[in-house]
Amino acid sequence: MYIVYNLFTYLLIIPFSLYWIIKGISNRAYFDRLGQRFGLGFPEFSSSIWIHAVSVGEVQASSPLVFALLKKFPKQQIIITTVTPTGASRVAKLFGESVQHCYVPFEFPNAINSFFKSIKPKAAMIIETEIWPNLFRGCGLRSIPLILVSARISHSSVPSYRKLLPLIRETLSHGIIIAAQSQADANRFLELGANIKQTYVTGNIKFDIESDRAILKHGRELKNNFFKGRQAWIAASTHEGEERIILDAHRILLKKYPDLLLIIAPRHPERFSGVKKLIKDSLFKVSSRTDNELNNDHEVFLLDTMGEVPLFLAVSDISFIGGSLVPIGGHNILEPAAQGLPIFIGPHFYNSEEVVREFIKNSACKVVEDKIQLATDISDLLINPDKAKNMGQRSLKLVSKNKGSTERLLALAIPILENNQKSKD
């Protein structure tokens, strides 16, 4: 199966390179350290602990684990790889020079071999859903313990994996340790060929998020001073096709609440200018974070900076989580939950289905289908502040109830890391 898979990956080199060039033209950050994508230009290490987090959300989620490993193994180099430049920026902001960042190489065998030869990992951890046959096989061939941290497979994605079952079974046969988010996730991995003796349920690492008190304080100050105490709702991590629906909902709300402010935070920075144009073309009065001004008549505030969503959640009274009104799968509801905010999400939340359903079951999150329902449900909370407060408190309680994944992961990982270090000394 690997021969067929690798023939396929080599056939994709030219079209994929063209795709990456086009992506880089729209966002030049994708050209940064481009050689690493093809296995070139990695720093050389005698050994390392390698953690892969695809983008911003996974980097943020990994932070308690990374800080714990830095404390436990202070002399060991920790390398964090990402796919996206925004993920790289988040690594730099969270960890500074205490870790080394690299871009993960594409799934070409030569690139993978060069990567392992340079960083020499003694252990590897991959956050959430990433399943890459050549990376996994590379760990197996080099006897590198690989832990899938907070691993998940959605119910809807299982049929796709079944179509590649021989390859997936072979990929999971390389001594992979599964630390699943839930028993349902663990069962799906077992169905696809994971070893039952190396499959555990450790919970969702994203529940271990801690709201930074300094950010919360700054948010309150921003709301009272810059936003002049105005009520605000935030649409966070939005994608193309969602902003128009959100703006239409806000237009409905403004008829009843003319002072209400909408904060829009697009998921990807290359869309900032396009979203601002859409807001203006929709005849809203708009300001943005980079404008650094907000007048009383501004109806929409565009968050056109990266890494500040937690701050502007602290400014907001109600949250909507994007990637869910369009079939992206929905983004992380736990950031607003950790701040005790009421949460709305669209019908496409398959990326975090079990978490979202638990919140829905406990009346801590509500699904909205369209602009009318979104406007109606937000209006209901604005009219009934006690209802909004109770919804937010239920969110906060669920976060507290489900904490502890990092501690369970460390109990699993540290003996593996220590044993592997001794065997290589």
C-alpha positions in Angstrom: 0.0 0.0 0.0 2.9 2.4 0.8 4.2 2.0 -2.8 0.9 3.0 -4.3 0.5 5.8 -1.8 4.0 7.2 -2.5 3.5 7.0 -6.3 0.4 9.0 -5.8 2.2 11.6 -3.6 5.0 12.0 -6.2 2.4 12.5 -8.9 1.0 15.4 -6.8 4.4 17.3 -6.5 3.8 19.6 -9.4 0.1 20.4 -8.9 0.6 20.8 -5.2 3.6 23.1 -5.7 1.5 25.2 -8.0 -1.3 25.3 -5.4 1.2 26.4 -2.8 2.6 29.2 -5.0 -1.0 30.5 -5.6 -1.6 30.3 -1.8 1.7 32.2 -1.2 0.7 35.0 -3.7 -2.4 35.7 -1.7 -0.5 35.4 1.6 3.3 35.7 1.3 3.8 34.1 4.8 3.3 30.8 3.1 6.7 31.3 1.3 8.5 31.7 4.7 11.0 28.8 5.1 9.5 27.2 2.0 12.4 24.7 1.8 11.3 23.0 5.0 8.0 22.0 3.3 10.2 19.9 1.0 12.7 18.7 3.6 15.3 21.4 3.3 16.8 23.8 5.8 15.9 22.2 9.1 18.1 23.0 12.1 20.2 20.1 13.3 19.7 18.6 16.7 21.2 15.7 18.6 17.8 14.8 20.0 14.4 16.4 20.5 10.8 15.9 21.6 8.7 16.7 18.5 5.1 18.1 18.8 2.9 18.7 15.7 0.0 21.1 15.9 -1.5 22.0 12.5 -2.6 25.5 13.2 -3.6 28.2 15.8 -6.2 26.2 17.7 -4.0 23.1 18.1 -1.0 25.2 19.2 -3.2 26.9 21.8 -4.6 23.6 23.0 -1.1 22.1 23.3 0.2 24.9 25.5 -0.4 23.2 29.0 1.3 20.1 27.7 4.3 22.0 26.2 4.8 24.0 29.4 4.7 20.8 31.5 7.2 19.1 29.2 9.5 22.1 29.4 9.4 21.9 33.2 9.9 18.2 33.3 12.7 18.0 30.6 14.4 21.4 30.9 17.5 20.3 29.0 15.6 18.6 26.1 15.0 20.5 22.9 11.3 20.7 22.1 10.3 21.2 18.4 6.8 22.3 17.4 5.8 21.9 13.8 2.8 23.6 12.2 1.3 23.7 8.7 0.1 27.3 8.8 2.0 30.6 9.2 -0.6 31.7 11.8 0.2 28.6 13.8 3.9 29.5 13.6 3.1 33.0 14.9 1.1 31.5 17.8 4.1 29.3 18.7 6.4 32.3 18.8 3.9 34.3 20.9 3.2 31.5 23.4 6.6 30.0 23.9 9.2 32.4 22.6 12.7 30.9 22.4 11.9 28.1 24.8 11.0 25.9 21.8 12.1 25.6 18.2 9.5 26.0 15.4 9.7 24.3 12.0 7.2 23.8 9.3 6.2 20.1 8.9 7.3 18.7 5.6 4.9 17.6 2.9 4.2 13.8 2.7 7.0 13.1 0.3 9.3 10.3 1.5 12.6 12.2 0.8 11.3 15.2 2.7 10.2 13.1 5.7 13.5 11.3 5.8 15.4 14.6 5.8 13.2 15.9 8.6 13.8 13.0 10.9 17.6 13.0 10.1 17.8 16.7 11.1 15.6 16.8 14.3 16.3 13.3 15.6 13.1 13.0 17.7 13.2 10.6 20.6 9.4 10.9 20.9 6.6 12.5 18.9 3.2 13.8 19.7 0.6 14.9 17.2 -2.4 17.0 18.3 -5.9 15.8 17.4 -6.7 14.5 13.9 -3.6 14.4 11.8 -3.0 11.0 10.2 0.0 11.0 7.8 1.2 7.6 6.6 4.8 8.5 5.8 5.3 10.5 9.0 3.8 7.7 11.1 5.9 5.1 9.2 9.0 7.2 9.7 8.4 7.1 13.4 7.8 3.3 13.4 11.0 2.5 11.3 13.1 4.6 13.7 11.4 3.2 16.9 10.2 6.7 17.8 7.2 6.5 20.2 4.3 8.4 18.6 1.4 9.5 20.7 -1.8 10.9 19.1 -2.8 13.5 21.6 -6.5 14.3 22.2 -7.1 12.1 19.2 -10.4 12.2 17.5 -12.2 10.8 14.4 -15.7 12.2 13.7 -18.5 9.8 13.0 -19.0 11.4 9.6 -15.3 10.9 8.5 -15.3 7.1 9.2 -16.7 6.2 5.8 -13.8 8.1 4.1 -11.2 6.3 6.2 -12.8 2.9 5.4 -12.2 3.5 1.7 -8.5 3.6 2.5 -8.7 0.9 5.2 -5.6 -1.2 4.2 -3.4 2.0 4.2 -4.9 3.3 7.5 -4.5 -0.1 9.2 -0.9 -0.2 8.1 -0.3 3.4 9.2 -1.7 2.6 12.7 0.4 -0.6 13.0 3.6 1.3 13.8 3.3 1.1 17.5 1.1 4.2 17.6 -0.3 5.2 21.0 -3.8 6.6 20.8 -4.8 9.1 23.6 -8.4 9.6 22.5 -10.8 12.4 23.4 -13.7 10.0 24.2 -14.6 6.3 24.2 -16.4 6.8 20.9 -13.2 8.2 19.3 -11.2 5.3 20.8 -13.7 2.8 19.3 -13.4 4.4 15.9 -9.6 4.2 16.0 -9.9 0.5 17.0 -12.3 -0.1 14.1 -9.6 1.3 11.8 -6.9 -0.9 13.1 -5.4 0.7 16.3 -3.9 -1.7 18.9 -6.4 -2.0 21.8 -3.4 -2.4 24.2 -2.1 1.0 23.1 -5.5 2.9 23.0 -6.5 5.0 25.9 -9.1 7.6 26.7 -7.5 10.8 28.2 -10.1 13.4 27.3 -10.0 16.6 25.3 -7.0 18.7 26.0 -8.8 21.9 24.9 -10.9 21.7 28.1 -7.7 22.5 30.0 -7.7 26.0 28.7 -7.2 28.7 31.3 -8.5 32.2 30.8 -5.6 34.6 31.3 -6.5 37.1 34.0 -4.5 39.8 32.4 -6.5 39.4 29.2 -9.8 39.4 31.0 -8.8 42.6 32.8 -7.7 44.2 29.6 -11.0 43.2 28.0 -13.0 44.8 30.7 -10.9 48.0 30.3 -11.4 47.9 26.6 -15.1 47.5 26.9 -15.5 50.4 29.4 -13.1 52.8 27.6 -12.7 52.1 23.9 -16.1 50.5 23.4 -17.8 52.9 25.9 -19.7 50.1 27.6 -21.7 49.1 24.5 -23.3 45.7 24.3 -21.4 43.5 21.8 -21.7 40.1 20.2 -18.7 38.4 18.5 -18.7 36.2 15.4 -15.3 34.4 15.8 -13.4 32.3 13.2 -15.7 33.1 10.4 -15.3 31.8 6.8 -16.4 32.9 3.4 -20.2 32.6 3.1 -20.8 33.2 6.8 -20.2 37.0 7.1 -23.1 37.9 4.9 -25.5 35.8 7.0 -24.0 37.3 10.2 -24.3 40.8 8.8 -28.0 40.2 7.8 -28.7 39.0 11.4 -27.0 42.1 12.8 -29.1 44.3 10.5 -32.2 42.7 12.0 -30.9 43.2 15.6 -30.0 46.9 15.0 -33.7 47.7 14.4 -34.4 46.8 18.0 -31.0 47.5 19.5 -29.5 50.4 17.6 -26.4 50.6 19.9 -25.5 46.9 19.6 -22.0 46.3 18.2 -21.0 43.3 16.1 -17.3 42.1 16.3 -16.3 40.0 13.3 -13.1 38.0 13.5 -12.3 36.1 10.2 -10.4 32.9 10.6 -7.8 33.6 8.0 -5.8 36.9 7.7 -5.8 36.9 3.9 -9.5 37.5 4.1 -9.4 40.7 6.3 -9.5 43.2 3.5 -12.2 41.3 1.6 -14.4 41.1 4.7 -14.0 44.8 5.3 -15.1 45.5 1.8 -18.1 43.2 2.2 -19.1 45.1 5.4 -18.8 48.5 3.7 -20.7 47.2 0.6 -23.4 46.0 2.9 -23.8 49.7 4.0 -22.6 49.2 7.6 -20.5 51.8 9.4 -17.3 49.8 10.2 -14.1 50.3 12.1 -11.3 47.8 12.6 -8.6 46.9 15.2 -5.9 48.3 12.9 -7.9 51.6 12.5 -7.7 51.9 16.3 -10.8 54.0 16.5 -14.5 53.4 17.3 -17.2 56.0 17.1 -20.7 55.8 18.5 -22.1 55.4 15.0 -19.9 52.4 14.1 -22.1 49.3 13.9 -19.4 46.7 13.1 -15.9 46.2 14.4 -13.5 44.1 12.3 -10.9 42.2 14.3 -8.1 42.3 11.6 -5.3 41.1 13.8 -4.2 37.6 14.8 -4.1 36.1 18.3 -6.6 38.6 19.9 -9.8 36.6 19.8 -9.5 35.8 23.6 -9.2 39.5 24.3 -12.3 40.4 22.2 -14.3 37.5 23.7 -13.7 39.3 27.0 -15.2 42.4 25.4 -18.3 40.6 24.2 -21.6 39.6 25.8 -22.6 36.8 23.4 -20.5 34.6 21.0 -21.1 32.9 17.7 -18.5 30.3 16.5 -17.8 30.2 12.8 -17.0 27.5 10.3 -20.4 26.2 11.2 -22.9 28.0 8.9 -20.9 26.6 6.0 -19.6 23.0 5.9 -16.2 23.6 7.4 -17.0 21.6 10.6 -17.0 24.4 13.2 -14.3 25.8 15.4 -13.5 25.6 19.1 -16.4 26.5 21.4 -14.2 26.1 24.5 -12.5 29.5 24.3 -15.8 31.4 24.8 -17.0 28.7 27.3 -13.9 29.3 29.4 -14.9 32.9 29.7 -18.5 32.1 30.6 -20.1 33.4 27.4 -23.4 32.2 25.9 -22.5 30.3 22.7 -24.2 29.9 19.3 -23.0 27.7 16.5 -24.3 26.8 13.1 -25.4 23.2 12.0 -22.0 22.1 10.7 -20.1 21.3 13.9 -18.8 17.8 13.0 -15.2 18.7 14.0 -16.2 18.8 17.7 -19.5 17.0 17.5 -19.4 15.3 20.9 -18.3 18.4 22.8 -20.9 20.6 21.1 -23.6 18.0 21.7 -22.7 17.9 25.4 -23.0 21.7 25.6 -26.4 21.6 23.7 -27.6 18.9 26.1 -26.8 21.1 29.1 -28.3 24.2 27.5 -24.9 25.9 27.3 -24.8 26.2 23.5 -27.5 26.6 20.9 -27.5 25.7 17.2 -28.8 28.3 14.7 -29.7 27.5 11.1 -29.9 30.9 9.5 -29.9 34.7 9.9 -33.5 34.8 11.3 -32.8 32.2 14.0 -29.5 33.8 14.9 -31.0 37.3 15.3 -34.0 35.9 17.2 -32.0 33.9 19.7 -29.5 36.7 20.3 -32.4 39.1 20.8 -33.9 36.7 23.4 -30.7 36.9 25.4 -30.4 40.6 25.2 -34.0 40.9 26.5 -33.3 38.4 29.2 -29.9 39.1 30.7 -30.4 36.5 33.5 -31.0 33.9 30.8 -27.7 34.9 29.1 -25.9 34.8 32.4 -27.2 31.3 33.2 -26.3 30.0 29.8 -22.7 31.3 30.2 -22.4 29.9 33.7 -23.4 26.4 32.4 -20.6 26.7 29.8 -18.1 27.6 32.4 -19.2 24.6 34.6 -18.8 22.2 31.7 -15.3 23.4 31.1 -14.4 22.9 34.8 -16.1 19.5 34.9 -14.0 18.1 31.9 -10.6 19.4 32.9 -7.7 17.0 33.5 -6.7 15.7 30.1 -3.2 17.2 30.3 -2.6 15.5 33.6 -3.7 12.1 32.2 -1.6 12.6 29.1 1.5 13.4 31.1 0.9 10.3 33.2 0.9 8.3 29.9 3.7 10.2 28.1 6.4 10.8 30.8 7.2 7.1 31.4 7.5 6.6 27.7 9.8 9.6 27.3 11.9 8.7 30.3 12.3 5.0 29.1 13.1 6.1 25.6 15.7 8.6 26.9 17.4 5.9 28.9 17.5 3.5 26.0 19.2 6.1 23.8 21.7 7.3 26.4 
